[in-house]
Amino acid sequence: MADHPNAELFRRGYTAFQAGDLDTVRSLFAPDIEWTIPGRNRFSGVHRGTDDVINLLAQQFQETNGTFRVEVHDILANDEHAVALATTSGERNDKKLSGRYTHVAHIKDGKLTESWIVDENPYATDEFWA
């Protein structure tokens, strides 16, 4: 059975992200996307618009010398949502990040309109980005 089109879109976005292809990632976002990062680190909060979100992703790559990764385990989707179950990892300033991660997104007309990131251990994520 083929994946739901929104699962395929999400998978395409993660493949592009892992390759550092932020132009493809950008093409999957609605212009007014809202990307919510939990926690109390400098990346936490709501990032609005494609430029803000792409800048966020680029900073995460830059600050980890390209080691920030999201390994997808599964993607679930329906006509309005997609959910990625994954693990994150990365290294920066002699710190290591490794943890489970869930990404929930609203999708409309083939574009991500809202995203919420949920980390298994937000305290470890805050410490990593501190």
C-alpha positions as CSV (number, residue, x, y, z in Angstrom):
1,M,0.0,0.0,0.0
2,A,1.4,3.4,-1.0
3,D,2.0,6.1,1.6
4,H,-0.6,8.9,2.0
5,P,0.5,12.0,-0.1
6,N,1.1,13.9,3.2
7,A,3.4,11.2,4.4
8,E,5.3,11.3,1.1
9,L,5.6,15.1,1.5
10,F,6.9,14.8,5.0
11,R,9.4,12.1,4.0
12,R,10.6,14.3,1.1
13,G,11.2,17.1,3.6
14,Y,13.2,15.0,6.0
15,T,15.3,13.5,3.1
16,A,16.0,17.1,1.9
17,F,16.8,18.3,5.5
18,Q,19.3,15.4,6.0
19,A,21.0,16.3,2.8
20,G,21.2,20.0,3.8
21,D,18.9,20.9,0.8
22,L,17.0,23.8,2.5
23,D,15.7,25.0,-0.9
24,T,13.6,21.9,-1.2
25,V,12.6,22.1,2.5
26,R,11.5,25.7,1.9
27,S,9.4,24.6,-1.1
28,L,7.3,22.4,1.2
29,F,6.4,25.3,3.5
30,A,3.4,27.6,3.3
31,P,4.7,31.2,3.3
32,D,3.0,31.9,6.7
33,I,4.2,28.7,8.3
34,E,4.4,28.6,12.1
35,W,7.1,26.3,13.6
36,T,6.9,25.8,17.4
37,I,9.9,24.7,19.3
38,P,9.4,23.8,23.0
39,G,11.8,24.5,25.8
40,R,13.9,27.4,27.2
41,N,16.7,27.6,24.8
42,R,17.5,30.2,22.2
43,F,15.6,28.3,19.5
44,S,12.5,27.9,21.6
45,G,9.3,29.7,20.6
46,V,7.2,30.2,17.6
47,H,9.1,30.9,14.3
48,R,6.9,32.5,11.7
49,G,7.3,32.5,7.9
50,T,9.6,30.5,5.7
51,D,12.6,32.8,6.1
52,D,12.5,32.5,9.9
53,V,12.1,28.7,9.8
54,I,14.8,28.2,7.2
55,N,17.1,30.5,9.2
56,L,16.4,28.4,12.3
57,L,17.3,25.1,10.5
58,A,20.5,26.7,9.0
59,Q,21.6,27.9,12.4
60,Q,21.2,24.4,13.8
61,F,23.3,22.9,11.0
62,Q,25.9,25.7,11.4
63,E,26.2,25.4,15.2
64,T,26.7,21.6,15.0
65,N,29.1,21.7,12.0
66,G,26.5,19.7,10.1
67,T,26.1,17.0,12.7
68,F,22.5,17.7,13.7
69,R,20.5,14.8,12.4
70,V,16.9,13.5,12.6
71,E,16.6,9.8,11.9
72,V,13.0,9.0,10.9
73,H,11.6,5.8,12.3
74,D,8.1,6.2,10.9
75,I,5.7,8.8,9.4
76,L,2.0,8.7,9.8
77,A,-0.4,11.0,7.9
78,N,-4.0,11.8,6.9
79,D,-5.6,14.5,4.9
80,E,-4.7,17.3,7.4
81,H,-1.7,16.1,9.5
82,A,1.6,14.3,9.4
83,V,3.5,12.9,12.3
84,A,7.2,11.8,12.3
85,L,8.6,9.6,15.0
86,A,12.3,10.0,15.0
87,T,15.5,10.3,17.0
88,T,17.7,13.4,17.0
89,S,21.5,13.6,17.4
90,G,24.2,16.1,17.1
91,E,27.4,17.4,18.6
92,R,28.5,21.0,19.5
93,N,30.9,22.5,22.1
94,D,31.8,19.0,23.5
95,K,28.2,18.2,24.1
96,K,26.2,15.4,22.5
97,L,22.5,15.3,21.8
98,S,20.6,12.0,21.4
99,G,16.9,11.5,22.0
100,R,13.5,10.5,20.8
101,Y,11.5,13.2,18.9
102,T,8.0,13.6,17.6
103,H,7.1,16.2,14.9
104,V,3.5,17.0,14.3
105,A,2.4,19.1,11.4
106,H,-0.7,20.6,9.8
107,I,-0.7,20.3,6.0
108,K,-2.9,22.2,3.6
109,D,-2.8,22.2,-0.1
110,G,0.5,20.3,-0.2
111,K,2.3,22.7,2.2
112,L,3.2,22.6,5.9
113,T,1.3,25.3,7.6
114,E,2.1,24.6,11.3
115,S,4.7,22.4,13.0
116,W,5.2,21.4,16.6
117,I,8.4,19.6,17.8
118,V,8.1,17.4,20.9
119,D,11.4,16.2,22.5
120,E,11.4,13.2,24.8
121,N,13.8,15.1,27.1
122,P,13.4,18.8,26.7
123,Y,15.9,19.5,29.5
124,A,18.7,17.7,27.6
125,T,17.7,19.6,24.4
126,D,17.9,22.9,26.3
127,E,21.3,22.0,27.7
128,F,22.6,21.0,24.3
129,W,21.6,24.3,22.7
130,A,22.7,26.4,25.8
